[in-house]
Amino acid sequence: MLFVNGNWVIHQKKILKNGRVIEFSQLAKRGDEVPVDQIIPRIFSPHSVFQKKMGLDLYITNDDDAKYCDSPNVKLLGKMVY
């Protein structure tokens, strides 16, 4: 359960088995020009210090206020492994 805007909300897709929540982290907005050499800093970390690889799913949306990767109008663009 999550406490959102004064209400408890059950939304199982947002919560992983380990209790982590997958949030949507906006890197750029539609219409913004981003130079090729511009760095957009974000820190992502593996779930365990023993991991040798880390996956990163990339999502897209036309909505400016998406909070979670399973929010309406958010679609998976691709997956990357580091």
SVG drawing of the C-alpha trace seen along z (x, -y; Angstrom):
<svg xmlns="http://www.w3.org/2000/svg" viewBox="-8 -23 38 34">
<polyline fill="none" stroke="black" stroke-width="0.4" points="0.0,0.0 1.1,-3.6 -0.1,-6.8 -0.9,-9.2 -2.6,-12.6 -4.1,-11.5 -5.3,-8.1 -4.0,-4.6 -3.7,-3.2 -3.0,0.5 -1.1,0.6 1.0,3.8 2.7,3.1 4.6,0.1 6.1,2.2 8.7,4.9 9.0,8.0 11.9,6.4 9.7,3.4 11.3,1.0 9.1,-1.4 9.8,-1.9 9.4,-5.6 9.4,-7.5 12.5,-9.8 12.2,-12.3 15.4,-12.9 14.0,-15.4 10.7,-16.9 9.2,-16.8 10.3,-19.9 13.4,-20.5 16.7,-20.6 19.4,-18.6 22.9,-19.0 24.7,-15.7 27.4,-16.5 25.1,-17.5 25.2,-15.3 22.0,-14.6 23.1,-13.4 21.2,-10.5 22.5,-8.0 21.2,-4.4 22.4,-1.7 22.1,2.1 19.9,3.9 22.8,5.9 26.5,5.3 27.0,8.8 25.4,7.9 27.7,8.0 25.1,6.4 22.3,3.9 19.3,3.5 17.8,0.1 14.4,-0.1 13.7,-3.2 10.1,-4.6 8.5,-7.3 5.3,-9.4 3.6,-12.5 2.5,-13.4 4.5,-15.9 3.4,-14.5 4.0,-10.8 5.1,-9.4 5.5,-5.7 6.5,-3.5 3.0,-1.9 1.2,-5.2 -1.3,-5.7 0.3,-6.7 3.8,-5.5 5.3,-3.0 8.4,-0.9 10.9,-2.2 13.7,0.3 15.9,2.2 19.6,1.7 22.0,3.9 25.2,2.4"/>
</svg>
